[in-house]
Amino acid sequence: MATTKKEKKVYVRMHKDTKNRIAHDVAPLAYAIDASGKSLGRVASDAAQALLGKKSPKFVKNKVLPVTVTISNVQKLSMSEKRVAQKSYLRYTHYPGGLKETSMETLIATKGVKEVVRRAVDGMLPRNSLRKERMKRLIIND
C-alpha cells in the first residue's frame, strides 16, 4: 500500500493594489502643456483630463492609462495679484482646534509655483484609489 500525503491548500489573499488597475495593453502616451500666459485653472483642468485618460481613444474609467503629462513654463503662469493674496489652502490635523490655513503667497514663497499647480491638478482628480497612481504621472517643470 502506498501512502499519500494530504496536500495542503494554499490560499492567496488578494491585496487591493493598483497593479491590476493599470491598463498595460495601451501604448504609452505623453502630453506636453505649455503654461506660459495661461491661467492656473485652465492648465490644471487640461492636465487632469489627460491624466484621467479622457483625451485618449482607449479611455477606461476604472483603469490608469499609461499617460504622462508634462507641464512646462510654470513660472510664466498668469495669476492675478488678488487671487494670490486671497486664496488659502485648508487642512485639518484631526486634533481639536487643528484647522491649519496657508495662503497662496506663503505656499509660493516656501515651496514654489510647482506646488500650487500640483495641488490644483490633485483637486481636480476623483478621490479614489487611482488618484495616487495618476499623480505619479504628472511632471512639472520650471
C-alpha angles and dihedrals in degrees: 000000000000116000118215127201119235110248115232117231112232116209118202116204112218113224122214100245136143095245090093092041098062115096103232097174094066122089113246116260130201126202125192121200121192108209098188111127094357127114122253095246095051093051093045094049092049090051093046093051091050092048091051089053095240091133091055123087089222094060114163119179098212099043135073109235119216093253124143119196120200119194114196135185093031091159090064092055114135111240125158119236090235091056093049091049098045105035113100134184119218130203132170124221094201091243125110108275090009100133106131122196126196123184122223090243091058093045092051091047094050106032105012136234091299090072092050091053092045092053092047092053091043090054092054096055120087116263100245139110093279094061096085093051091048092050090054087064094059116099119189119194130186 
